[in-house]
Amino acid sequence: MTSGAPRAEDGTSPPEDTGFLAVDSGGSGLRVAVGTARRGVLGRRSTATPVPTGARGIDAERLMEDLVPLVEALTADTGAPRPSAAVVGAAGLSTLGDALRAELPGALRRAFGVRRLALAADAVTAYCGALGARPGAVIAAGTGLIAVGTDLVRWRRADGWGHLLGDCGSGAWIGRAGLEAALRAYDGRSGGSAGLLARAEEAFGPVQGLPGRLYPRRDRPAVLASFAPQVAGCAADGDPVAVGILASAARHMAESARAVCPDGGQPLVALTGGLCRMGDPLLAPLALELTRLLPHARRVPAAGDPLHGAVRLAVDLAAGTLALPPDEKMLQVVTTDRG
């Protein structure tokens, strides 16, 4: 990544009015920033509605319907120039992004005049926000969980398979484990926690009705993840079952980081996402697991979030200084001249 006023590949400074657009599309909605390569971010806006997915994957038409008014309002409010470069970081791009790759370059060209576009998995924007263009591994842990790493030659990813098949150690995983322990206590089975049962009934009502309230919902991962702070609270109170759940979550997170971290040198490892707010009940066992599994790596705090990462990428794309490795699924740069 660059510092100060960025320079293009020929060593010259880009024009001050080289505009960029940075987009973070995730499970909590759409976040947008506009600015210029020299002046940085001039304004930000967001929506709380996630871009839906359908039979063709991420809905590119719906993304544009939400994006256009945000960008038009931002450029009107800030006086930012029309963006010639754009970065769109999207959750699910690696596995659900075919329609987005096919349709978005032309749509952005027609709407805003974008000529260069980088399509990035949200794990890549999370990585860039946390570490910039330095070798290492980032655990992006919120409702879901994915680890991504690079040696600046290629990308590696681990997990991110969703709450039914993976996302081990995520907020949804922790919440589900906590609710299972609550139901075990309700049944009188081993492995139950009376403390988690009390918290579950406070949050959701009588637990015998929980399946009927949970299973029909389309936002099940978010509902499960909403119980993760209760697990952390129980662990902080010394509940051994809750402590064990968070120890297992930490082990899963560190195993994913080990799977993607470069073997040589002294790579950096960072944690980003909502689970950073869980505090010592999770972060303390995670630190121990990372030391055990990645003794050659150096743990650092994340410098920024995925929107910060999208902005970093957009500034470098506008300036012609993008240094992170391209990847067909993770980070693809396209021109939109024929969009």
HELIX and SHEET records of a PDB file:
HELIX    1   1 ALA A   60  THR A   78  1                                  19    
HELIX    2   2 LEU A   93  LEU A   96  1                                   4    
HELIX    3   3 ASP A   98  PHE A  112  1                                  15    
HELIX    4   4 ASP A  122  LEU A  131  1                                  10    
HELIX    5   5 GLY A  171  ASP A  187  1                                  17    
HELIX    6   6 ALA A  194  PHE A  204  1                                  11    
HELIX    7   7 VAL A  207  GLY A  209  5                                   3    
HELIX    8   8 LEU A  210  LEU A  214  1                                   5    
HELIX    9   9 ARG A  220  ALA A  225  1                                   6    
HELIX   10  10 ALA A  228  ALA A  236  1                                   9    
HELIX   11  11 PRO A  240  VAL A  260  1                                  21    
HELIX   12  12 GLY A  274  MET A  278  5                                   5    
HELIX   13  13 ASP A  280  LEU A  293  1                                  14    
HELIX   14  14 PRO A  306  ALA A  319  1                                  14    
SHEET    1   A 6 GLY A  40  THR A  47  0                                        
SHEET    2   A 6 GLY A  29  THR A  36 -1                                        
SHEET    3   A 6 GLY A  19  GLY A  26 -1                                        
SHEET    4   A 6 PRO A  83  ALA A  90  1                                        
SHEET    5   A 6 ARG A 116  ALA A 121  1                                        
SHEET    6   A 6 LEU A 331  THR A 335 -1                                        
SHEET    1   B 2 THR A  53  GLY A  54  0                                        
SHEET    2   B 2 GLY A  57  ILE A  58 -1                                        
SHEET    1   C 5 TRP A 155  ASP A 159  0                                        
SHEET    2   C 5 LEU A 145  THR A 150 -1                                        
SHEET    3   C 5 GLY A 136  ALA A 141 -1                                        
SHEET    4   C 5 LEU A 268  THR A 272  1                                        
SHEET    5   C 5 ARG A 298  ARG A 299  1                                        
END                                                                             
